[in-house]
Amino acid sequence: MLNICGCLVHAMPETIEKVVAAINAMDGAEVHAHEEGRIVVTVEDTDDKRASDQIMDMHQIPGVITVTLTYHHFEAPGQEAAAAHTL
């Protein structure tokens, strides 16, 4: 099963490097860009943790103000046309 979430993370600008490092250290999460306290992140399910749980964990990173889900893609094995939703 493929489950990918796109998120916008807002962090205090003075903590941005630590927040980016903490997100990149999470299995299944990847930072794609950041500027002025805004961080673009994708999160995927892993064998041990669902993407939704990882997103909740991001809220606990010191310096994070908000985490907003902006995109969700879910695809069952063998499914040719995936359902994608942009929020």
Protein Blocks (a to p, Z undefined) as FASTA:
>chain_A
ZZdddddddddfklmmmmmmmmmmpghiacfbdcehiacddddddfkbcfklmmmmmmmp
ghiabdcdfbdcdddehiabdcdddZZ
